[in-house]
Amino acid sequence: MTEVLVIGNRGLVGSRVASTFTRAGHSVHGLPSSATSTLPASVHATDYDLIINAAGQIWGDPATIRRRLETATADAIDAATAADCPLIHIGSSLEYGPRNSPQWSDETAELRPTSPYALCKAATSEQVLEYPRGVVIRSGLVLSRDISSQSLLGKIRDQAAAAAAPTDTVPAEALSMVRNPVHVDDLASAVATIARFALQQRLTHNVYNCAGPSATTVGTLAAHVRKQYSLPPLEVDPSVPALYDLISTDRLRQETGWQPRYSIESGDWLD
């Protein structure tokens, strides 16, 4: 039985990853992420076969975001080093930074992060890649039926519910951004697929993009969410130029056979 440690197991992505491995018959251990935690001694006492770092925090004080991500990454690297096992780190497509044209970034694209979250994600991804058995999965915007208040779409929903007004404090640039989102279950499936290859030492790269096949604006997704919750319509400023956060998944699909099951057109992420 494979012993798996999931750091950030209480978050949207981490909980789905943990459930995916549990259903597959693996022994899954969880470690919640924290801005102040230190790695419990019990972690070193377990002979793990695989470490997954799914910790993340988008909103809040930049210093807190940095501490949480840095602490979780340090914990993940320490645990993987102690067990001499593969480490899979879930990064973000925002590490590539927004583009002014609709180009699809592959894994060789230059990193140009701008937000505090993206900057820290890029830094922690680089730390993981220095670990000999480290693998980074850069994920697109994550969609789910259970929309977390910590997510961008959850923030838009919660602000609308609190204000009962057609405007939000989410930056207009974020709403106009064109992205190719991935369903959380498809991301968890990608993590499991890459883990299988990593455990068999069959990976040929240490960075993979994971996103859905279709692109849309964040404002369009947010409008669907607000309609689902019977909230006021979303007003998106048409004068704000579009930015693009589009990532190619050719490497992941061609090398591992992974394919997404969900799409934004089907609407099943809101069912």
PyMOL commands that set and color helices and strands:
alter all, ss='L'
color gray80, all
select helices_A, chain A and resi 12-23+41-45+62-83+93-96+116-130+152-163+172-176+184-199+218-228+250-256+268-270
alter helices_A, ss='H'
color red, helices_A
select strands_A, chain A and resi 3-7+27-31+50-53+87-92+104-105+134-139+142-143+178-179+182-183+207-210+216-217+244-247
alter strands_A, ss='S'
color yellow, strands_A
deselect
rebuild
show_as cartoon
